[in-house]
Amino acid sequence: MNYLKMADKQRILALLELGWSYRRIQRETGINRKTVARYDPRWQSKCAKVSTGPTANVPGVSTGPTANAPRVSTGSQSACEPYRHIIEAFVAKGLTAQRIWQDLKEDYHFNHEYASVKRFVRGIKRHRPEVAAVMEHPPGDEAQVDFFRAPVTLDPESGRWRRPWIFRMILSCCGHSYEESMWRQDKVSFIRAHENAFLDFAGVPRVVRLDNLKAGVARACLYDPDISELYAAFAKHWGFVPLPCRPRHPHEQGVVERGGGYLKSNALKGRRFDSLEELDAFLKRWNRTVARVRIHGTTRKQVYTHFLEVEKPALKPVPLERFSLFEIGTRRVHLDGYIEVDRAFYTVPHHLLGEEVRTYWDDRLVRIYHQGQCVGVYTKAPPGTFRSMDEHRPAHKPARQQAYQENLLAKSEHIGRQAHSWAKAAIEERDVRAYRLLQGMIALTRKYPKESVDWACGIALERRLFRYKPLRRLVEQAAARAPAQLPLIQSHEIIRELSEYAKEVKA
């Protein structure tokens, strides 16, 4: 046991006489507060009384005018104790410890630290518990869902022991529940577990209260949380309202939280399973033989009997068809006019290049939306393949080879009959290699008259010339033989002046 030096001991005693707390003495002196408590005179043994008579000659007993004076508060008493009734009144008004400390300093000249007030307020609240609100749940009104960790289970893929998740939905009125195990908390497993629970209940509650997990809530918020699009569509199909709990408020899911504790302590504690299927089979057997036949602690009725008599008739009917699962994503339109979905490619209107579109797809269809309007619906394509619509492409840039060929032939027909015939013959002669040749023939019209190009194509067709250089020479020859075009002039003897036209208009 360590003993303090006399100077440190006298210093501690002096500070205790001033009413300092152990924590404050520790901060000022660096001596542990437990050591300070050992030197507190209040906790040291007192001398036995040897006489009940006058105390004039008894050593150690004061007979002066301060004999009956109140003792100075020691370190065990809080500095806030003299202000107890004031602080209690502030706490009753709902003021925070910070606000109470500020008011005490300003109005009552309180010169102690905020930590002292905070501890004192915490003690007052601990001894003044508030009445807990109890939510009543009418039959068929609400179900609560949550995930719990399962015991270690063998994963056949990795050969390792892992702890899967257990999805649990419990009806708030009667306490009847459904359990299902899964390796991941993904959206597909989450939604399919909902469906299995509704089918097991043979009905749908009006509200499903859930935690803020990503499978159901896209953005958690205290006042306005966002439900994920997929879960919102699922809720609309099955006819219930999803209600996320407030963040960090687990008591709002008190039914399923308490039920989860019952599940872990009664069914799962101390067990392990060789497969997920074995765990599922055990959960179903436990629910059938233990959970549903127990007497509920609140209703004092058998759970399954209460469900059949009261809760089940109040549930909504199950839809005729199950929900068609789909996936949702945002895609940016590539410069070639395609978007990629599951490694397949689909066109969108060419004016949306670089824009973002919302895509919904399942095993059968792919739907594309831009600003809430549908811009394309396709059957699901295998990976590495393309789906396109002719109206999505510019007229001069078709996506398919046949359409591109037809576009070139249409332009050659616009040049002339002979150019059109030469273009068709060139395609028959050179197949797809003729496409660039036709582009060159069409480009000649930018420099030479169409009549010259059409005449040259007629000569090239007679001689079976299907190359670009011979065609260009023929076009140059035709342009050279054509009569020179007369220049435009502004005045001539047969052209009347504009002033004469103005006179006739005035007359």
C-alpha positions as CSV (number, residue, x, y, z in Angstrom):
1,M,0.0,0.0,0.0
2,N,1.4,3.4,-1.0
3,Y,1.4,6.3,1.5
4,L,1.4,10.0,0.6
5,K,3.9,12.4,1.8
6,M,2.8,14.7,4.6
7,A,2.7,17.7,2.3
8,D,0.4,15.9,-0.2
9,K,-1.8,14.6,2.7
10,Q,-2.3,18.1,4.1
11,R,-3.0,19.5,0.7
12,I,-5.8,16.8,0.2
13,L,-7.3,17.5,3.6
14,A,-7.4,21.2,2.9
15,L,-9.1,20.7,-0.4
16,L,-11.6,18.3,1.1
17,E,-12.4,20.9,3.7
18,L,-13.2,23.4,0.9
19,G,-15.8,20.9,-0.4
20,W,-13.9,19.8,-3.5
21,S,-15.0,16.5,-5.1
22,Y,-12.6,13.6,-5.6
23,R,-12.6,14.1,-9.3
24,R,-11.6,17.8,-9.0
25,I,-8.9,17.0,-6.5
26,Q,-7.5,14.4,-9.0
27,R,-7.5,16.9,-11.8
28,E,-5.6,19.5,-9.7
29,T,-3.1,17.3,-7.9
30,G,-2.8,14.2,-10.1
31,I,-3.5,11.9,-7.2
32,N,-6.0,9.1,-7.9
33,R,-9.4,9.8,-6.5
34,K,-9.4,6.4,-4.8
35,T,-6.3,7.4,-2.9
36,V,-8.0,10.7,-2.0
37,A,-11.0,8.8,-0.6
38,R,-8.7,6.8,1.8
39,Y,-7.6,10.1,3.4
40,D,-11.1,11.5,3.7
41,P,-11.8,12.0,7.5
42,R,-15.5,11.1,6.9
43,W,-14.6,7.5,6.2
44,Q,-12.0,7.1,9.0
45,S,-13.0,5.3,12.2
46,K,-14.1,7.5,15.1
47,C,-13.1,7.3,18.7
48,A,-15.5,5.5,21.1
49,K,-17.4,7.6,23.5
50,V,-16.3,7.1,27.1
51,S,-18.8,9.3,28.9
52,T,-22.3,10.7,28.4
53,G,-21.7,13.6,30.8
54,P,-20.2,16.9,30.2
55,T,-17.6,17.1,27.6
56,A,-15.5,19.9,29.0
57,N,-12.5,17.8,29.7
58,V,-12.8,15.2,26.9
59,P,-10.0,15.7,24.5
60,G,-10.9,16.0,20.8
61,V,-14.3,17.4,21.5
62,S,-15.0,21.0,20.8
63,T,-16.8,23.1,23.4
64,G,-16.6,26.4,21.7
65,P,-19.3,28.4,19.9
66,T,-18.9,26.3,16.8
67,A,-19.6,23.0,18.4
68,N,-23.1,22.8,16.9
69,A,-22.2,24.3,13.5
70,P,-23.0,22.2,10.4
71,R,-20.2,20.1,9.0
72,V,-18.6,21.4,5.8
73,S,-19.6,19.2,2.8
74,T,-16.9,16.6,2.0
75,G,-15.9,15.3,-1.4
76,S,-18.6,12.6,-1.5
77,Q,-21.3,15.2,-1.8
78,S,-21.9,16.8,-5.1
79,A,-21.4,20.5,-5.5
80,C,-24.9,20.7,-7.0
81,E,-26.6,19.3,-3.8
82,P,-27.4,22.8,-2.4
83,Y,-29.2,23.6,-5.7
84,R,-31.1,20.3,-5.8
85,H,-34.6,21.8,-5.8
86,I,-33.7,24.3,-8.4
87,I,-32.1,21.6,-10.7
88,E,-35.1,19.3,-10.2
89,A,-37.4,22.1,-11.3
90,F,-35.3,22.7,-14.4
91,V,-35.3,19.0,-15.2
92,A,-39.1,18.8,-14.9
93,K,-39.3,21.6,-17.5
94,G,-37.2,19.5,-19.9
95,L,-34.1,21.6,-19.9
96,T,-30.8,20.0,-20.9
97,A,-27.9,19.8,-18.5
98,Q,-26.0,22.4,-20.6
99,R,-28.8,24.8,-20.2
100,I,-29.2,24.2,-16.5
101,W,-25.4,24.8,-16.0
102,Q,-25.6,28.1,-17.9
103,D,-28.6,29.3,-15.8
104,L,-27.0,28.3,-12.5
105,K,-23.9,30.3,-13.5
106,E,-25.8,33.3,-14.5
107,D,-28.6,33.5,-11.9
108,Y,-27.1,31.7,-8.9
109,H,-23.4,32.4,-9.2
110,F,-22.6,28.7,-9.6
111,N,-18.8,28.4,-10.0
112,H,-18.4,24.6,-10.6
113,E,-17.8,22.7,-13.8
114,Y,-20.4,21.5,-16.3
115,A,-19.5,17.9,-15.7
116,S,-20.7,18.1,-12.1
117,V,-24.1,19.4,-13.3
118,K,-24.3,16.7,-16.0
119,R,-23.7,13.9,-13.5
120,F,-26.2,15.4,-11.0
121,V,-28.9,15.7,-13.7
122,R,-28.2,12.1,-14.9
123,G,-28.8,10.9,-11.4
124,I,-32.0,12.8,-11.1
125,K,-33.3,11.3,-14.3
126,R,-32.2,7.9,-13.3
127,H,-34.4,8.1,-10.2
128,R,-37.3,9.6,-12.0
129,P,-38.3,7.1,-14.8
130,E,-40.8,8.2,-17.4
131,V,-43.9,6.3,-18.2
132,A,-43.3,4.2,-21.3
133,A,-45.7,4.5,-24.2
134,V,-47.5,1.3,-25.2
135,M,-48.7,1.0,-28.7
136,E,-51.9,-1.0,-29.2
137,H,-52.0,-3.1,-32.4
138,P,-55.5,-3.9,-33.8
139,P,-55.8,-7.3,-35.6
140,G,-54.4,-7.3,-39.1
141,D,-53.0,-3.8,-38.7
142,E,-49.2,-4.3,-38.4
143,A,-46.3,-6.7,-38.8
144,Q,-42.7,-6.0,-37.9
145,V,-39.6,-7.5,-39.7
146,D,-36.0,-7.7,-38.8
147,F,-32.8,-9.7,-39.3
148,F,-31.0,-11.7,-36.6
149,R,-27.7,-13.5,-36.6
150,A,-28.0,-17.3,-36.7
151,P,-25.7,-19.9,-35.1
152,V,-22.7,-21.0,-37.0
153,T,-23.7,-23.0,-40.1
154,L,-21.5,-24.9,-42.6
155,D,-21.3,-23.1,-46.0
156,P,-21.0,-25.8,-48.7
157,E,-19.5,-23.5,-51.2
158,S,-16.5,-22.4,-49.1
159,G,-16.5,-25.4,-46.7
160,R,-16.2,-22.9,-43.8
161,W,-18.5,-22.3,-40.8
162,R,-20.3,-19.0,-41.1
163,R,-23.2,-17.2,-39.4
164,P,-26.1,-16.7,-41.7
165,W,-29.0,-14.3,-41.2
166,I,-32.5,-15.1,-40.0
167,F,-35.4,-13.1,-41.4
168,R,-38.3,-12.8,-39.0
169,M,-41.7,-11.3,-39.5
170,I,-44.1,-11.2,-36.5
171,L,-47.7,-10.1,-36.4
172,S,-47.9,-7.4,-33.7
173,C,-51.4,-8.3,-32.4
174,C,-51.1,-12.0,-31.8
175,G,-47.3,-12.7,-31.9
176,H,-47.5,-15.3,-34.6
177,S,-44.3,-15.3,-36.6
178,Y,-42.4,-16.6,-39.7
179,E,-38.7,-17.3,-39.8
180,E,-36.4,-18.0,-42.8
181,S,-32.6,-18.2,-43.0
182,M,-30.4,-16.7,-45.8
183,W,-26.7,-16.0,-46.3
184,R,-27.1,-12.4,-47.5
185,Q,-29.5,-9.4,-46.8
186,D,-29.9,-8.7,-50.5
187,K,-33.1,-7.3,-52.1
188,V,-34.2,-10.5,-53.8
189,S,-33.9,-12.6,-50.6
190,F,-35.6,-9.9,-48.6
191,I,-38.6,-9.6,-50.9
192,R,-39.0,-13.4,-51.4
193,A,-38.9,-13.8,-47.6
194,H,-41.8,-11.3,-47.3
195,E,-43.8,-13.3,-49.9
196,N,-43.2,-16.6,-48.1
197,A,-44.3,-15.0,-44.8
198,F,-47.5,-13.6,-46.4
199,L,-48.3,-17.0,-48.0
200,D,-47.6,-18.7,-44.6
201,F,-50.0,-16.3,-42.9
202,A,-52.5,-16.6,-45.8
203,G,-52.9,-12.8,-45.6
204,V,-51.2,-9.4,-45.7
205,P,-51.2,-6.9,-42.9
206,R,-51.9,-3.2,-43.6
207,V,-48.5,-1.9,-42.4
208,V,-45.1,-3.6,-42.4
209,R,-42.7,-1.8,-40.0
210,L,-39.0,-2.4,-40.9
211,D,-35.6,-1.3,-39.9
212,N,-33.5,1.1,-42.1
213,L,-31.7,-1.7,-44.0
214,K,-30.6,-1.1,-47.6
215,A,-32.8,-3.8,-49.0
216,G,-35.9,-1.8,-48.2
217,V,-34.9,1.8,-47.4
218,A,-32.8,3.7,-50.0
219,R,-32.1,6.7,-47.7
220,A,-32.7,6.8,-43.9
221,C,-34.0,10.0,-42.6
222,L,-35.6,11.1,-39.3
223,Y,-38.6,12.8,-40.9
224,D,-38.8,11.7,-44.6
225,P,-37.1,8.4,-45.4
226,D,-37.0,7.1,-49.0
227,I,-38.2,3.6,-49.8
228,S,-36.3,1.8,-52.5
229,E,-38.1,1.7,-55.9
230,L,-38.1,-2.1,-55.9
231,Y,-39.5,-2.5,-52.4
232,A,-42.1,0.3,-53.1
233,A,-43.3,-1.6,-56.2
234,F,-43.4,-4.8,-54.2
235,A,-45.5,-3.2,-51.4
236,K,-47.9,-1.8,-54.0
237,H,-48.4,-5.2,-55.5
238,W,-49.1,-6.9,-52.2
239,G,-51.1,-4.0,-50.8
240,F,-49.3,-3.0,-47.7
241,V,-47.6,0.3,-46.5
242,P,-43.9,0.1,-45.7
243,L,-43.1,2.1,-42.5
244,P,-39.4,2.6,-41.7
245,C,-38.4,3.1,-38.0
246,R,-36.6,6.2,-37.0
247,P,-32.8,5.9,-36.9
248,R,-31.5,4.7,-33.5
249,H,-35.0,4.1,-32.1
250,P,-35.1,0.3,-31.7
251,H,-38.1,0.6,-29.3
252,E,-40.3,1.4,-32.3
253,Q,-39.8,-2.2,-33.3
254,G,-40.3,-3.5,-29.8
255,V,-42.4,-6.5,-30.8
256,V,-39.9,-8.0,-33.2
257,E,-36.9,-7.0,-31.1
258,R,-38.3,-8.8,-28.0
259,G,-39.4,-11.7,-30.2
260,G,-35.9,-11.9,-31.7
261,G,-34.5,-12.3,-28.2
262,Y,-37.0,-15.1,-27.5
263,L,-35.9,-16.8,-30.8
264,K,-32.2,-16.7,-30.0
265,S,-32.5,-17.8,-26.3
266,N,-35.2,-20.4,-26.8
267,A,-34.4,-21.9,-30.2
268,L,-30.9,-21.1,-31.3
269,K,-28.6,-20.7,-28.3
270,G,-25.9,-23.4,-28.1
271,R,-26.7,-25.0,-31.5
272,R,-25.0,-25.3,-34.8
273,F,-26.2,-26.7,-38.2
274,D,-24.5,-28.5,-41.1
275,S,-26.4,-26.6,-43.8
276,L,-28.9,-23.8,-44.4
277,E,-31.6,-26.3,-45.3
278,E,-31.1,-28.0,-41.9
279,L,-31.5,-24.6,-40.2
280,D,-34.7,-23.8,-42.1
281,A,-36.2,-27.2,-41.3
282,F,-35.4,-26.7,-37.6
283,L,-36.9,-23.2,-37.6
284,K,-40.2,-24.5,-39.1
285,R,-40.3,-27.4,-36.6
286,W,-39.6,-25.1,-33.7
287,N,-42.3,-22.6,-34.8
288,R,-44.8,-25.4,-35.2
289,T,-44.1,-27.3,-31.9
290,V,-43.0,-24.5,-29.6
291,A,-43.5,-20.9,-30.7
292,R,-47.1,-21.0,-31.9
293,V,-48.4,-23.3,-29.1
294,R,-47.0,-21.2,-26.3
295,I,-49.2,-18.9,-24.1
296,H,-48.3,-15.3,-25.0
297,G,-47.1,-13.2,-22.1
298,T,-49.1,-10.2,-23.0
299,T,-52.4,-11.6,-24.4
300,R,-52.4,-14.6,-22.1
301,K,-53.7,-16.7,-25.1
302,Q,-52.3,-19.4,-27.2
303,V,-50.5,-17.7,-30.1
304,Y,-51.8,-19.8,-33.0
305,T,-55.4,-19.9,-31.6
306,H,-55.4,-16.2,-31.3
307,F,-54.1,-15.8,-34.8
308,L,-56.8,-18.1,-36.3
309,E,-59.6,-16.5,-34.3
310,V,-58.7,-12.8,-34.4
311,E,-55.8,-11.9,-36.6
312,K,-56.2,-14.0,-39.7
313,P,-59.8,-12.8,-40.6
314,A,-58.5,-9.2,-40.4
315,L,-55.6,-9.7,-42.9
316,K,-55.9,-8.6,-46.5
317,P,-56.3,-11.3,-49.1
318,V,-53.2,-12.6,-50.9
319,P,-52.8,-11.5,-54.6
320,L,-53.5,-14.0,-57.3
321,E,-50.0,-13.6,-58.8
322,R,-46.6,-13.3,-57.1
323,F,-44.6,-10.2,-57.6
324,S,-42.4,-10.2,-60.7
325,L,-38.9,-9.3,-59.5
326,F,-37.0,-6.8,-61.5
327,E,-33.8,-4.8,-61.1
328,I,-33.3,-1.1,-61.4
329,G,-30.3,0.9,-62.5
330,T,-29.2,4.2,-64.0
331,R,-27.3,4.0,-67.3
332,R,-25.5,6.7,-69.3
333,V,-26.1,6.6,-73.0
334,H,-22.9,5.8,-74.9
335,L,-21.8,7.8,-78.0
336,D,-22.9,4.9,-80.2
337,G,-26.5,5.3,-78.9
338,Y,-26.5,2.1,-76.8
339,I,-26.8,1.4,-73.1
340,E,-25.5,-1.8,-71.4
341,V,-27.7,-4.0,-69.3
342,D,-26.4,-7.4,-68.1
343,R,-23.6,-7.3,-70.7
344,A,-26.2,-6.9,-73.6
345,F,-26.7,-3.6,-75.5
346,Y,-29.9,-1.7,-76.3
347,T,-30.4,1.5,-78.3
348,V,-32.2,4.7,-77.1
349,P,-33.2,7.7,-79.2
350,H,-30.1,9.4,-80.6
351,H,-30.9,12.8,-79.1
352,L,-30.2,11.3,-75.6
353,L,-26.5,10.8,-76.2
354,G,-24.6,11.4,-72.9
355,E,-27.9,11.6,-70.9
356,E,-28.7,9.3,-68.0
357,V,-31.7,7.0,-68.3
358,R,-33.5,4.7,-65.7
359,T,-33.6,1.1,-66.6
360,Y,-35.9,-1.6,-65.3
361,W,-35.2,-5.2,-66.3
362,D,-36.1,-8.8,-65.3
363,D,-35.8,-12.2,-67.0
364,R,-38.0,-11.3,-69.9
365,L,-38.1,-7.5,-70.6
366,V,-35.9,-4.4,-70.5
367,R,-37.7,-1.1,-70.1
368,I,-35.9,2.3,-70.5
369,Y,-37.2,5.6,-69.1
370,H,-36.1,9.1,-69.5
371,Q,-37.6,11.8,-67.2
372,G,-40.5,9.5,-66.5
373,Q,-41.3,8.7,-70.1
374,C,-40.7,5.2,-71.7
375,V,-38.3,5.5,-74.6
376,G,-37.8,1.8,-75.3
377,V,-39.0,-1.7,-74.4
378,Y,-37.0,-4.8,-75.5
379,T,-37.0,-8.5,-74.9
380,K,-34.1,-9.5,-72.8
381,A,-31.0,-10.2,-75.0
382,P,-28.3,-12.7,-74.3
383,P,-24.9,-11.3,-73.2
384,G,-22.8,-9.9,-76.0
385,T,-25.8,-9.2,-78.4
386,F,-27.5,-6.0,-79.6
387,R,-31.1,-4.9,-79.7
388,S,-32.0,-1.8,-81.7
389,M,-34.9,0.2,-83.1
390,D,-34.7,1.9,-86.5
391,E,-36.5,5.1,-85.2
392,H,-33.7,5.5,-82.5
393,R,-31.0,6.0,-85.1
394,P,-30.4,9.1,-87.4
395,A,-31.5,8.5,-91.0
396,H,-27.9,8.9,-92.2
397,K,-26.5,6.5,-89.6
398,P,-28.5,3.3,-89.5
399,A,-27.5,0.6,-87.1
400,R,-28.0,-2.4,-89.4
401,Q,-26.1,-3.2,-92.6
402,Q,-29.2,-3.7,-94.7
403,A,-30.6,-0.4,-93.7
404,Y,-27.2,1.3,-94.4
405,Q,-27.2,-0.2,-97.9
406,E,-30.7,1.0,-98.6
407,N,-29.8,4.4,-97.5
408,L,-26.9,4.5,-100.0
409,L,-29.1,3.3,-102.8
410,A,-31.7,5.9,-102.0
411,K,-29.0,8.6,-102.3
412,S,-27.7,7.2,-105.6
413,E,-31.3,7.2,-107.0
414,H,-31.6,10.8,-106.1
415,I,-28.5,11.5,-108.3
416,G,-30.0,9.8,-111.4
417,R,-31.3,6.6,-113.0
418,Q,-27.9,5.5,-114.3
419,A,-26.1,6.2,-111.0
420,H,-28.7,4.0,-109.2
421,S,-28.2,1.1,-111.7
422,W,-24.4,1.4,-111.4
423,A,-24.7,1.4,-107.5
424,K,-26.8,-1.8,-107.5
425,A,-24.4,-3.5,-109.9
426,A,-21.4,-2.5,-107.8
427,I,-23.0,-4.1,-104.7
428,E,-23.6,-7.3,-106.7
429,E,-20.1,-7.3,-107.9
430,R,-18.2,-6.3,-104.7
431,D,-20.7,-7.0,-101.9
432,V,-20.1,-5.0,-98.7
433,R,-16.8,-3.6,-100.1
434,A,-18.9,-1.5,-102.5
435,Y,-20.3,0.6,-99.6
436,R,-17.3,2.9,-99.5
437,L,-17.2,3.1,-103.3
438,L,-20.8,4.3,-103.2
439,Q,-19.8,6.9,-100.6
440,G,-17.1,8.1,-102.9
441,M,-19.6,8.4,-105.9
442,I,-22.0,10.4,-103.7
443,A,-19.2,12.6,-102.5
444,L,-18.4,13.6,-106.2
445,T,-21.7,15.4,-106.4
446,R,-20.3,18.0,-103.9
447,K,-17.8,19.2,-106.6
448,Y,-19.4,18.2,-109.9
449,P,-22.9,18.5,-111.3
450,K,-25.2,15.5,-110.7
451,E,-25.7,15.2,-114.4
452,S,-22.0,14.6,-114.9
453,V,-21.9,12.0,-112.2
454,D,-25.0,10.3,-113.6
455,W,-23.5,10.2,-117.2
456,A,-20.2,8.8,-115.8
457,C,-22.0,6.1,-114.0
458,G,-23.7,5.1,-117.2
459,I,-20.4,4.7,-119.0
460,A,-18.9,2.9,-116.1
461,L,-21.8,0.5,-116.0
462,E,-21.4,-0.3,-119.7
463,R,-17.6,-1.0,-119.3
464,R,-18.1,-2.8,-115.9
465,L,-15.9,-0.4,-114.1
466,F,-16.5,-0.6,-110.3
467,R,-13.5,1.2,-109.0
468,Y,-13.3,4.8,-107.7
469,K,-10.5,6.2,-109.8
470,P,-11.9,5.3,-113.2
471,L,-15.3,6.7,-112.1
472,R,-13.7,10.0,-111.0
473,R,-11.9,10.4,-114.4
474,L,-15.1,9.9,-116.3
475,V,-16.8,12.5,-114.1
476,E,-14.0,14.9,-114.8
477,Q,-14.3,14.3,-118.5
478,A,-18.0,14.9,-118.4
479,A,-17.6,18.1,-116.4
480,A,-15.0,19.4,-118.9
481,R,-17.3,18.7,-121.9
482,A,-20.2,20.5,-120.3
483,P,-20.8,24.1,-121.6
484,A,-19.3,26.8,-119.5
485,Q,-21.8,28.4,-117.2
486,L,-22.4,32.1,-118.0
487,P,-21.5,34.5,-115.3
488,L,-24.2,36.5,-113.5
489,I,-24.4,40.2,-114.4
490,Q,-26.2,43.1,-112.7
491,S,-26.8,45.3,-115.8
492,H,-27.7,44.7,-119.5
493,E,-29.5,46.4,-122.3
494,I,-32.4,44.1,-122.0
495,I,-32.6,44.4,-118.2
496,R,-34.9,47.2,-117.0
497,E,-33.8,49.5,-114.2
498,L,-35.5,49.0,-110.8
499,S,-36.6,52.7,-110.8
500,E,-38.9,51.9,-113.7
501,Y,-40.7,49.2,-111.7
502,A,-41.2,51.7,-108.8
503,K,-42.8,54.2,-111.2
504,E,-45.3,51.6,-112.5
505,V,-46.2,50.7,-108.9
506,K,-47.0,54.3,-108.1
507,A,-49.0,54.8,-111.2
